[in-house]
Amino acid sequence: MSILLIFENKNVEPWKKALIEKLPNTTIEVYPNVKNNESVDFVICWKPKKNVFKQFPNIKIIQSIGASIEHITNSQTINTDSIITRIIDKKLSNDMWEFLIAIVLSELKNTRTYLAQKSSKTWQQHDYKSISNTSVSILGLGQIGSYVAEKFGQIGFNVKGWSNSSKQIPNVNSYHKENEFNIFLNNSDFLINLLPLTDKTKGILNKSTFQELPKNSFVINVGRGEHLIEEDLINQLDNSLLSERF
């Protein structure tokens, strides 16, 4: 077996070192330094350059070093007998949850507003919301989305999720049909995007989606940039119809 590491925008050295230690009898190479292209049957990669896999005709397994695989499927022609795998990391899911709960609680309790007022020495109280009367709607109930949705539900948020298929998650109302999309969006105080990037989900954060949200709801896009139609978002913000956080 020959393993090839193809990394863009990530440090390849820790991976190379660990693999050499664990697999001393296996050929470990880092692109583009490859002795024999035909011997490469296992690729470990992150955001490989377009069509780079064409150089290696005998790839059997392609391992993404992240939770997503669209950086592979959207840039490469994959052999029909090749297997694509990804990393499922509970720590990554929990890091995402902690990031999101920090943002949501900050907005519920007007933290940004009070910090701005402190700078201007303005002392004015504002109404706030509580967890029990706040609706969090999550686009995408994959490994990370399901974990995040369950965590929000556990501490008392009203949680909804929308995905390709119906999910059974404690304290989460699941929506999956296209004709349920607008119902899912209704009454959302926070809309969190955790969808994978596909032809179907590209541009899903658009004018039509935003118009179904309540005025001054928040959009938190922790998916991909291509999920968002920026012009539509800017128009909503310019008209004071939407709040947002990235």
C-alpha positions in Angstrom: 0.0 0.0 0.0 1.2 3.5 -0.8 -0.4 6.5 1.0 -0.2 9.9 -0.5 -0.9 13.1 1.5 -2.4 16.0 -0.4 -2.9 19.1 1.8 -3.8 22.6 1.0 -3.8 25.3 3.7 -3.0 22.7 6.5 0.3 21.6 8.0 1.1 18.1 6.6 4.1 17.3 8.8 2.3 16.0 11.9 0.3 13.7 9.7 3.3 12.5 7.9 5.3 11.9 11.1 2.4 10.0 12.8 1.8 7.7 9.8 5.5 6.9 9.4 5.6 5.9 13.1 2.5 3.8 12.9 3.1 2.3 9.5 6.9 1.8 9.2 6.6 -0.6 6.3 4.2 1.5 4.2 5.2 4.1 1.6 4.2 7.5 2.9 4.6 10.4 0.4 3.6 14.1 0.3 2.3 15.5 -3.0 3.8 16.5 -5.4 6.9 14.3 -4.4 5.6 10.9 -5.7 7.9 8.2 -7.1 5.3 6.1 -8.8 1.8 7.5 -9.5 0.4 4.1 -10.3 1.3 2.7 -6.9 -0.8 5.2 -5.0 -3.9 3.5 -3.7 -4.7 5.5 -0.6 -5.0 9.3 -0.5 -5.4 11.5 2.6 -6.3 15.0 1.7 -7.7 18.4 2.4 -9.0 20.7 -0.4 -7.0 19.1 -3.2 -6.4 21.2 -6.3 -8.9 20.6 -9.1 -8.5 17.2 -10.9 -5.2 16.3 -9.2 -6.5 12.8 -8.6 -6.3 12.1 -12.4 -2.6 11.6 -11.9 -3.2 8.6 -9.8 -5.3 5.9 -11.6 -5.4 3.3 -8.9 -6.9 5.2 -5.9 -9.0 2.9 -3.8 -9.6 5.0 -0.7 -9.9 8.8 -0.3 -9.8 10.1 3.3 -10.9 13.6 4.1 -9.2 14.9 7.2 -12.3 16.9 8.1 -16.0 16.3 8.6 -16.9 17.3 5.0 -16.2 15.6 1.7 -17.5 18.3 -0.7 -14.0 19.7 -1.1 -13.2 16.4 -2.7 -16.4 15.6 -4.7 -16.7 19.2 -6.0 -13.1 19.3 -7.3 -12.3 15.8 -8.5 -13.4 13.1 -10.9 -13.7 10.0 -8.6 -13.4 6.4 -9.8 -16.6 4.5 -9.3 -14.9 1.9 -7.2 -13.1 4.4 -4.9 -14.3 4.8 -1.3 -14.5 8.3 0.2 -14.4 8.6 4.0 -14.4 11.4 6.5 -13.5 12.1 10.1 -16.3 12.1 12.7 -14.8 13.8 15.8 -16.9 14.4 18.9 -14.5 17.1 20.0 -15.2 19.0 16.7 -19.0 18.7 17.3 -18.6 20.0 20.9 -16.4 22.9 19.8 -19.1 23.9 17.3 -21.8 23.6 20.0 -19.7 25.8 22.5 -19.1 28.4 19.8 -22.8 28.5 18.9 -24.2 28.7 22.4 -21.8 31.5 23.2 -23.2 33.5 20.3 -26.8 32.8 21.0 -26.6 33.6 24.7 -24.7 36.8 23.9 -27.5 37.9 21.7 -30.3 36.9 24.1 -28.7 39.0 26.9 -27.7 42.0 24.7 -24.0 41.6 25.4 -22.8 43.4 22.3 -25.2 46.2 22.9 -24.0 46.8 26.5 -20.4 46.6 25.4 -21.0 49.3 22.8 -22.9 51.4 25.4 -20.0 51.0 27.8 -17.6 52.5 25.2 -19.9 55.5 24.8 -20.8 55.7 28.5 -24.4 55.2 27.8 -26.3 53.4 30.6 -29.6 52.1 29.3 -31.4 48.9 30.0 -32.9 46.7 27.3 -35.4 43.9 27.1 -34.0 40.5 26.9 -35.2 37.0 26.1 -34.9 33.7 28.0 -33.9 30.3 26.9 -37.4 28.9 27.4 -39.0 31.3 25.0 -36.3 31.2 22.3 -36.6 29.2 19.1 -33.4 27.8 17.5 -33.8 26.3 14.0 -31.0 24.2 12.6 -30.4 23.6 8.9 -28.7 20.2 8.6 -29.0 17.3 11.1 -25.9 15.4 10.2 -23.3 14.3 12.8 -22.6 17.9 14.0 -26.0 19.3 13.4 -27.7 16.5 15.4 -25.3 17.0 18.3 -25.8 20.7 18.3 -29.6 20.4 18.1 -29.7 17.9 21.0 -27.5 20.1 23.1 -29.7 23.2 22.6 -32.8 21.1 23.4 -31.2 19.7 26.6 -30.9 23.2 28.2 -34.5 24.2 27.3 -34.4 26.0 23.9 -37.3 25.3 21.5 -35.4 23.4 18.8 -36.3 22.6 15.2 -34.2 20.8 12.6 -34.4 20.4 8.8 -32.6 17.8 6.9 -32.9 15.3 4.0 -34.7 12.7 6.1 -36.7 12.7 9.4 -34.5 12.4 12.5 -35.4 11.2 16.0 -33.5 13.5 18.3 -34.6 14.2 21.9 -36.3 17.6 22.3 -36.0 18.4 18.6 -38.8 18.8 16.1 -37.6 17.3 12.8 -38.6 18.6 9.4 -37.4 17.1 6.1 -39.8 17.5 3.2 -39.4 20.5 0.9 -43.0 21.6 1.5 -42.1 21.7 5.2 -39.2 24.1 4.7 -41.2 27.3 5.2 -43.0 25.9 8.3 -39.6 25.0 9.7 -38.4 28.7 9.2 -41.5 30.2 10.8 -41.0 31.7 14.3 -37.2 31.1 14.3 -35.3 33.5 16.6 -32.0 31.9 15.4 -31.4 30.1 12.1 -28.2 28.1 12.2 -26.8 26.7 9.0 -24.9 23.4 9.3 -25.7 21.9 6.0 -23.2 20.2 3.7 -22.5 22.1 0.5 -24.3 20.4 -2.4 -26.0 21.6 -5.6 -29.2 21.5 -3.7 -28.1 23.5 -0.7 -25.9 26.0 -2.6 -27.5 29.5 -2.1 -30.1 28.2 0.4 -29.6 31.3 2.5 -31.4 33.6 0.1 -34.1 36.2 -0.1 -36.9 33.6 -0.1 -35.5 32.0 3.1 -34.9 35.3 4.9 -38.5 36.5 4.1 -39.9 33.6 6.0 -38.0 34.5 9.2 -39.4 36.9 11.8 -38.1 40.4 11.8 -34.8 40.8 13.6 -34.1 37.1 13.8 -30.5 36.0 13.6 -28.8 34.0 10.9 -25.6 32.1 12.0 -23.9 30.6 9.0 -21.3 28.1 10.1 -21.6 26.1 6.9 -19.9 27.2 3.7 -19.8 30.7 2.1 -21.5 29.3 -1.0 -24.6 28.6 1.1 -25.2 32.3 1.3 -26.4 34.8 -1.3 -24.6 37.9 0.0 -26.7 40.5 -1.9 -29.9 39.1 -0.4 -28.5 39.2 3.1 -27.2 42.8 2.7 -30.7 43.9 1.4 -32.3 42.4 4.5 -29.9 44.1 6.8 -30.2 47.4 5.0 -33.9 47.3 5.5 -33.5 46.3 9.2 -35.3 43.1 8.7 -32.7 40.7 9.9 -29.8 40.4 12.4 -26.8 38.2 11.6 -23.7 36.7 13.1 -20.9 34.7 11.4 
